[in-house]
Amino acid sequence: MVLILTRSDVMSVLDMKDCMDAVEKAFTELAEGSAVLPLRNAIRPPDGLALYMPAYLRKMEALACKVVTVYKDNPTKHNLPTTIGKVLLQDPLTGEVICIMDGGYLTAVRTGAASGVGTKYLARQDRGQTVGIFGAGVQARMQLWAVTEARNIGKALVYDISEEAARLFAREMSEKLQVEIGVAKDPTELLAMDILCTATSASNPLFNGADVREGAHINGIGSHSPGQRELDTAIVKRSLFVGDSREACFGEAGDLLIPIQEGAITEAHFYAELGEIITGKKRGARMTR
Ligand SMILES: NC(=O)c1ccc[n+]([C@@H]2O[C@H](COP(=O)([O-])OP(=O)(O)OC[C@H]3O[C@@H](n4cnc5c(N)ncnc54)[C@H](O)[C@@H]3O)[C@@H](O)[C@H]2O)c1
């Protein structure tokens, strides 16, 4: 019998704290070499794109494959969302598929959880009371949720090019997390915060990196292609750069690749994978110089 979990089933059981614990263990396995994570495979049927992301974690005894499709005409032609994601969970002993679960909410919580774990290990202990969130969409909500699990956040500020989206975010998330959330009129207002999260759909830098406070911690998750970025060359150059996966960052992170192309930094600027920090192979340090 295959267990089927809908989005609402996943939402009812998946907690950020639990997800952060699982993500931390997974990063540990990646650093220790007990994770098998083949590169994402793509198939391009005529109307869309299908992406296959398999993974095996030996110590956690987890074998799974996420399948994500992007079909642009789905909403108009088939009354379906553009992006559909499902996760197939298998029994690693027999290979049997034991569960098929909706992957949309799971992916959003997982992305937040990675930032939560990064914040836990890398943000300064003596600060970390205030957070600035760039973007007020799905991912931004998860970023704030995760950061409040990692640090005792007293105040948050959100900025989005849509002020209405930012207001809705502030209303919803202050109720959910019991944190005071202000709406910024200008992105520079956020630069006074201890922790910054960038979770926008922007293609160009969101702020001037020279204006970021020394010692700030930044979770940059929005940009996902080599030609796009949320962080400018100045802040990347000032930073101690830690990524989730070396391979993925050099494959698709414009935040890192553009400053390398400009000659402002070399590949050696990539300091560590998050798993190397968690396992103590590399030491975390102040994030800006
Ligand atoms: N790193 C990862 O693993 C990962 C995972 C999922 C999504 N993402 C990426 O994260 C980004 C956000 O995803 P989402 O689902 O929250 O999207 P979304 O559309 O729900 O929200 C994006 C928000 O960014 C705002 N925005 C755009 N330009 C801005 C700017 N210059 N300044 C401030 N706000 C701006 C938009 O108004 C919108 O409210 C996307 O680019 C997505 O591809 C990354």
The ligand as an SDF file (V2000), in Angstrom:
LIG
                    3D

 44 48  0  0  0  0  0  0  0  0999 V2000
   17.1820   28.4950   -2.9600 N   0  0  0  0  0  0  0  0  0  0  0  0
   16.1950   27.6250   -3.0940 C   0  0  0  0  0  0  0  0  0  0  0  0
   16.3380   26.4340   -2.7980 O   0  0  0  0  0  0  0  0  0  0  0  0
   14.8490   28.1090   -3.5770 C   0  0  0  0  0  0  0  0  0  0  0  0
   13.7310   27.2890   -3.3960 C   0  0  0  0  0  0  0  0  0  0  0  0
   12.5020   27.7520   -3.8300 C   0  0  0  0  0  0  0  0  0  0  0  0
   12.4110   29.0180   -4.4400 C   0  0  0  0  0  0  0  0  0  0  0  0
   13.5110   29.7760   -4.6240 N   0  0  0  0  0  0  0  0  0  0  0  0
   13.4390   31.0920   -5.2570 C   0  0  0  0  0  0  0  0  0  0  0  0
   13.0640   32.0640   -4.2720 O   0  0  0  0  0  0  0  0  0  0  0  0
   12.4610   33.1790   -4.9280 C   0  0  0  0  0  0  0  0  0  0  0  0
   11.1810   33.5620   -4.2000 C   0  0  0  0  0  0  0  0  0  0  0  0
   10.2380   32.4950   -4.3280 O   0  0  0  0  0  0  0  0  0  0  0  0
    8.7410   32.6410   -3.8210 P   0  0  0  0  0  0  0  0  0  0  0  0
    8.0970   31.3250   -4.0240 O   0  0  0  0  0  0  0  0  0  0  0  0
    8.7110   33.2650   -2.4690 O   0  0  0  0  0  0  0  0  0  0  0  0
    8.1900   33.6840   -4.9030 O   0  0  0  0  0  0  0  0  0  0  0  0
    6.9560   34.6820   -4.7450 P   0  0  0  0  0  0  0  0  0  0  0  0
    6.5870   35.0630   -6.1220 O   0  0  0  0  0  0  0  0  0  0  0  0
    5.9280   34.0800   -3.8250 O   0  0  0  0  0  0  0  0  0  0  0  0
    7.5830   35.9440   -3.9800 O   0  0  0  0  0  0  0  0  0  0  0  0
    8.5930   36.7430   -4.5250 C   0  0  0  0  0  0  0  0  0  0  0  0
    8.4020   38.1550   -3.9830 C   0  0  0  0  0  0  0  0  0  0  0  0
    9.5550   38.9230   -4.3300 O   0  0  0  0  0  0  0  0  0  0  0  0
    9.0860   40.2580   -4.5540 C   0  0  0  0  0  0  0  0  0  0  0  0
   10.1190   41.0260   -5.2440 N   0  0  0  0  0  0  0  0  0  0  0  0
   10.5200   40.9590   -6.5450 C   0  0  0  0  0  0  0  0  0  0  0  0
   11.5140   41.8310   -6.7830 N   0  0  0  0  0  0  0  0  0  0  0  0
   11.7880   42.4480   -5.5940 C   0  0  0  0  0  0  0  0  0  0  0  0
   12.7130   43.4340   -5.1800 C   0  0  0  0  0  0  0  0  0  0  0  0
   13.5870   43.9910   -6.0370 N   0  0  0  0  0  0  0  0  0  0  0  0
   12.7020   43.8260   -3.8880 N   0  0  0  0  0  0  0  0  0  0  0  0
   11.8350   43.3000   -3.0040 C   0  0  0  0  0  0  0  0  0  0  0  0
   10.9200   42.3650   -3.3440 N   0  0  0  0  0  0  0  0  0  0  0  0
   10.8940   41.9410   -4.6180 C   0  0  0  0  0  0  0  0  0  0  0  0
    7.8040   40.0660   -5.3280 C   0  0  0  0  0  0  0  0  0  0  0  0
    7.0020   41.2250   -5.3020 O   0  0  0  0  0  0  0  0  0  0  0  0
    7.1800   38.8880   -4.5670 C   0  0  0  0  0  0  0  0  0  0  0  0
    6.3360   39.3160   -3.5050 O   0  0  0  0  0  0  0  0  0  0  0  0
   12.2170   32.7520   -6.3890 C   0  0  0  0  0  0  0  0  0  0  0  0
   13.2080   33.3460   -7.2020 O   0  0  0  0  0  0  0  0  0  0  0  0
   12.3630   31.2530   -6.3260 C   0  0  0  0  0  0  0  0  0  0  0  0
   12.7600   30.7080   -7.5640 O   0  0  0  0  0  0  0  0  0  0  0  0
   14.7310   29.3560   -4.1800 C   0  0  0  0  0  0  0  0  0  0  0  0
  1  2  1  0
  2  3  2  0
  2  4  1  0
  4  5  1  0
  4 44  2  0
  5  6  2  0
  6  7  1  0
  7  8  2  0
  8  9  1  0
  8 44  1  0
  9 10  1  0
  9 42  1  0
 10 11  1  0
 11 12  1  0
 11 40  1  0
 12 13  1  0
 13 14  1  0
 14 15  2  0
 14 16  1  0
 14 17  1  0
 17 18  1  0
 18 19  2  0
 18 20  1  0
 18 21  1  0
 21 22  1  0
 22 23  1  0
 23 24  1  0
 23 38  1  0
 24 25  1  0
 25 26  1  0
 25 36  1  0
 26 27  1  0
 26 35  1  0
 27 28  2  0
 28 29  1  0
 29 30  1  0
 29 35  2  0
 30 31  1  0
 30 32  2  0
 32 33  1  0
 33 34  2  0
 34 35  1  0
 36 37  1  0
 36 38  1  0
 38 39  1  0
 40 41  1  0
 40 42  1  0
 42 43  1  0
M  CHG  2   8   1  16  -1
M  END
$$$$
